[in-house]
Amino acid sequence: MSYECLLTDLNDKILVVTLNRPQKSNALNIRIRDELEEVFDSNRENDDVRAIVLNSSGKHFSSGYDLEEVVRTNLQSFRHRILEYHNSLYNFPKPVVTVLKGFASAGGFDLALCGDYIISEKKAMLFRPEIRFGAPPLLTTLARKVGPSKALTLTLKGDPIRSVSALELGIIDEIYEGENILQHAIQTASRLSQWSPKMLGILKGISNNYFLGSLYENLRKEFEEFIFFLEDPSFLVQVQNYAKNISQ
């Protein structure tokens, strides 16, 4: 199946999914999120795919939600299938390996965090800027990696996190400085997915739902809390101002 905003390549049962909006720093518009949801959902039961490697074209992993689209749609882009999209990626029953380069910001940070194993280039940077324009960043996604208290602290600070610090914090799993990070990620995904698919699905389910409660319910409740901001007329103005500032 061909996609408008993604490239897919099946490599010995490892599906490489590449974000392909390099001219927009792989900003997550509605189309690319729908396509990601479709790829993950359609391969849940596909025996020809044992794992997914999440890659990106261009210099950066993802700048987050497409703020031009968010403003143009009067915030409706923020609302679009927000629960379904995140649940599809985070509840995928097979191993997911993320390849980080450049920056992964806001929703791009959350997308990277769907990886069970995150491999980063040394110069990559993670950033949660939402709090700077009055939006509540997701805690559920980061808490899965570092726990609720540390996720809150990092979010309130609102500072960029370099790969070395992200490794120390446990946000990422490895910094790779070799020649071909994508090939290394494919090999890692192959190693992680060598076990029984049934067992892998069970283990991911336990990891997602036993320690911090139901992943789906945590995401649902968090997005319900966000409605307050989406219904505040001043919030759109803050988003518009932030989008202008970062485009300058």
C-alpha positions in Angstrom: 0.0 0.0 0.0 1.3 3.5 -0.9 1.1 6.5 1.4 1.3 10.2 0.8 3.4 11.1 3.9 5.1 7.8 4.7 7.5 5.4 3.1 7.3 1.7 4.0 9.8 -1.1 3.3 9.6 -4.7 4.5 13.0 -6.0 5.3 13.0 -9.7 6.4 9.8 -9.3 8.4 10.9 -5.9 9.9 8.7 -3.1 8.5 10.6 0.2 8.2 8.1 3.1 8.4 9.7 6.4 7.4 8.1 9.8 8.1 8.3 11.5 4.7 7.5 15.3 5.1 11.1 16.5 5.2 10.2 19.9 3.8 8.0 20.4 6.9 10.5 18.7 9.4 8.1 15.8 9.4 5.4 17.8 11.1 2.5 15.7 12.1 -0.5 16.8 10.1 -3.8 14.9 10.0 -2.8 12.9 7.0 0.5 11.6 8.4 -1.2 10.7 11.7 -4.0 8.8 9.9 -1.4 7.0 7.8 0.6 6.0 10.9 -2.6 4.8 12.6 -3.4 2.7 9.5 0.1 1.2 9.2 0.1 0.1 12.9 -3.5 -1.1 12.9 -3.2 -3.1 9.7 -0.1 -4.9 10.9 -1.2 -5.9 14.3 -2.2 -9.4 13.0 0.1 -9.5 10.0 2.4 -12.5 10.4 4.7 -11.1 7.7 5.6 -8.2 10.1 7.3 -9.1 13.3 8.4 -5.6 14.3 8.3 -2.0 13.2 11.3 0.4 12.9 10.1 4.0 13.0 12.4 6.2 10.9 12.4 9.7 9.3 13.6 11.4 6.1 15.4 14.7 6.2 17.4 16.2 9.0 14.9 15.8 11.8 12.7 13.1 13.3 9.6 15.3 13.8 8.8 18.9 14.8 5.5 17.8 16.3 1.9 18.6 15.3 1.7 20.8 12.2 0.9 24.1 13.8 0.0 25.8 10.5 -2.7 23.2 10.1 -3.7 23.5 13.8 -4.3 27.2 13.3 -6.0 26.9 9.9 -8.5 24.3 11.3 -9.2 26.4 14.4 -7.6 23.7 16.7 -9.6 20.8 15.1 -6.3 19.2 14.1 -5.5 18.8 17.7 -8.7 17.0 18.3 -8.6 14.7 15.3 -8.6 11.0 16.4 -6.2 12.0 19.2 -7.0 9.0 21.4 -7.3 6.5 18.6 -4.0 7.6 17.0 -2.0 7.4 20.2 -3.6 4.1 21.3 -2.8 2.5 18.0 0.9 3.3 18.3 1.4 2.6 22.0 -0.7 -0.5 22.1 0.9 -2.1 19.1 1.6 -5.7 20.2 5.0 -6.2 18.5 8.3 -4.5 19.1 8.8 -1.0 17.9 12.3 0.6 17.5 12.5 4.3 17.0 15.5 6.0 15.2 16.1 9.5 16.5 17.9 12.3 14.6 17.8 16.0 14.6 15.0 17.1 17.0 11.9 15.4 18.1 9.6 18.1 19.5 6.2 18.1 21.2 4.0 15.5 19.4 7.2 14.3 17.6 8.6 13.5 21.1 5.5 11.6 21.9 5.7 9.7 18.6 9.3 8.8 19.3 8.2 7.5 22.8 6.0 4.8 21.2 9.3 2.9 20.6 10.0 0.0 23.0 13.7 0.6 22.1 14.9 4.1 21.1 18.2 4.5 19.2 19.5 8.0 18.9 22.2 9.9 17.0 24.5 11.7 19.4 23.4 15.2 18.2 19.7 14.4 18.5 17.5 16.5 20.8 14.2 16.0 22.5 11.9 18.9 23.4 8.5 19.4 25.0 7.7 23.1 24.3 3.9 22.9 24.7 3.9 24.3 28.2 5.5 27.5 26.7 2.4 28.3 24.8 -0.1 27.2 27.4 -0.8 23.6 26.3 -0.5 20.6 28.6 2.0 18.1 27.2 1.2 14.4 27.5 2.5 12.9 30.7 1.3 9.3 30.1 3.7 8.8 27.2 6.8 10.0 29.0 5.8 8.4 32.3 6.0 5.0 30.7 9.7 5.6 30.3 10.8 7.5 33.4 7.8 7.4 35.9 5.2 10.0 36.7 7.2 12.2 39.0 10.2 12.6 36.7 7.9 13.0 33.7 6.3 15.9 35.5 9.6 17.5 36.5 11.0 17.4 32.9 7.7 18.7 31.5 7.6 21.7 34.0 11.2 22.6 33.2 10.3 22.8 29.5 14.0 22.6 28.4 15.4 20.7 25.4 17.0 17.3 26.4 20.1 16.3 24.6 20.7 12.7 23.7 23.3 12.1 26.4 21.0 13.4 29.1 18.1 11.4 27.6 20.2 8.3 27.9 21.0 9.0 31.5 17.3 9.6 32.3 16.3 6.4 30.6 14.2 8.1 27.9 16.3 6.6 25.1 18.0 3.3 25.2 21.1 3.8 23.1 23.3 6.4 21.3 24.7 5.0 18.1 27.6 6.6 16.4 28.3 4.1 13.7 27.9 4.4 9.9 24.4 3.2 9.3 21.9 3.8 12.2 19.0 2.5 10.2 20.6 -0.9 9.5 21.6 -1.1 13.2 17.9 -0.4 14.1 16.7 -3.1 11.8 19.1 -5.6 13.4 18.0 -4.5 16.8 14.3 -4.9 15.9 15.1 -8.4 14.5 16.8 -9.4 17.8 13.9 -8.0 19.9 11.2 -9.8 17.8 12.9 -13.2 17.6 10.6 -14.5 20.5 7.1 -16.0 20.3 4.7 -13.3 18.9 2.1 -14.4 21.5 4.6 -13.9 24.3 5.7 -10.5 22.9 2.1 -9.3 22.8 1.5 -10.5 26.4 4.7 -8.8 27.7 3.9 -5.5 26.0 0.3 -5.7 27.4 1.7 -6.2 30.9 4.2 -3.4 30.5 1.6 -1.0 29.2 -1.2 -1.7 31.6 -0.1 -3.4 34.9 2.0 -0.7 36.5 0.4 2.7 35.6 -3.1 1.4 35.0 -4.8 1.0 31.6 -2.8 2.8 28.9 -6.0 3.5 26.9 -7.8 4.8 30.0 -4.9 7.0 31.0 -4.7 8.5 27.6 -8.5 9.0 27.4 -8.6 10.7 30.8 -5.6 12.9 29.9 -7.2 14.0 26.6 -10.4 14.8 28.4 -8.5 17.1 30.7 -7.1 18.9 27.6 -10.6 19.9 26.4 -10.5 22.8 28.8 -7.6 24.4 26.8 -9.2 23.6 23.4 -12.4 25.4 24.4 -10.6 28.5 25.8 -10.6 31.2 23.0 -7.2 32.6 24.2 -5.5 29.2 23.6 -5.7 29.6 19.8 -4.1 33.0 20.0 -1.2 31.5 22.1 -0.7 28.8 19.5 -0.7 31.3 16.7 1.9 33.5 18.4 4.1 30.5 19.2 3.8 29.3 15.6 4.9 32.7 14.3 7.8 32.9 16.7 9.3 29.5 15.7 8.8 30.2 12.0 10.9 33.4 12.2 
